[in-house]
Amino acid sequence: MPERVADKLRTLYAGRKTDNLIARIATTFTALCELADFTELPAPPAPVPTPPTEPPVAKTEVVLKQEVPERPVEKPIGFRSLQYHINIVLPESRYQAVYDAIFKSLKDHLG
């Protein structure tokens, strides 16, 4: 059975996966199928009731007062509420001067 599953997976993946990976996926799938209980089918979804069709009725509404939603109060954003995350990928170097220059530049420009 795993060979038939692997053959189907090779067709589905169309060469985008290695044979080793396809074999592992097929083994996992067949192991899960052995544990599964396929004797009971899931219940079909309940049909959605359709409302009875009635002729359209003209509706009239009286608007006494049109409410205008209040604009939310804009609060100034404080600097303590902002967060900055900076990721630095350092180059490989044997020279300490390279790292010193990078961190000095960060200190000068970021404060």
N, C-alpha and C positions, 0 to 999 in steps of 0.2 A: 504493500500500500504506500509506504513512503516514496517509492520510486515513481508511482503514478502522480502523487502530489508534487514531487519535485519536477516532473516533466511539465505539469500544468503551470507551476510557478516560473519555470524557465520561459514558457510562452508568454506569461503575463508580464514578467520583468523585461523581456526582449533584450537580454544581454546587459542590462544595467546593474546586475548583481553577480557576484562570483558564484561558482558552483559550490564552494564551501559554505557560503552564506545561505544559498538556496537549500542545501541539504539540512542545515540547522533549522531553518524555518519549517521545512517539511516534517522533520522529526518532532518539533514542538507542536505543530498542527495535529499530527496523527496522535500524539500523546494526549492532547486535550480532547480529541474526538473520542478516545477510549474512555475518558473520564466523564464525558457528557452523557446526559440522558435524553435521547431523541425519541423516546416512546410517546411522550405527550406533546402535542403541538400547542403553541401558544394560542390563547384565545384571540379571535379576530377583533379588531377595534369596533367599539360600539358605533352604530350608524348615527350620524348627526341628524337630529330631527329638523325637518324643514318647516318653517312657519307656514300656516295656512295663508293662501293668497286672498287678500281682501282688496276691494277697489280702493284706490287712493282717496284719502279724505283731505280736503283742504283744511289746513290748520292756520289759525290766526293767533298770534301772540301779542300781548301788550307789554311793551317794555316801559316800566315805570321809571327806572333809574339805571343808567348804564354806569357800571362801576369801572373805574380806571385803576388798575393795580398800581400800588405804590412802587416807586423805584427803590431798590435796595440801597441802603446807605453805603456809600463807598468808603472803605476804611483805607488809610494809607498803609502801604506795606513797609514794615520796618526791616532794617538790614539784618536783624537777628532772626527773622523768619525765613530768609533765603539761605539755601545751601548750595554749595558748588562742590562737585566731585570731579577731580582732575586725575586722570590716569596717565602716567608717564611711562613710556617704554624706553628704557635706557639702552644705548648701544653698547655692544661689547667693546671694551677697551682696556688696555693694560695701564693706561696713563691716568693718574688721579686728576690731572689738570682738566681733562675732558669733563669729568663729573663736577668738578669745582665750577667750571664755566657754566654748565647747565643749571646748577642750583643757584649760582649767583644771578644769572639772568632771570630765573623764576622769582627770586627775592626782589630784584629791581622792578620787575613788571607787575607782580601781583601784590607787593607790599609786604 
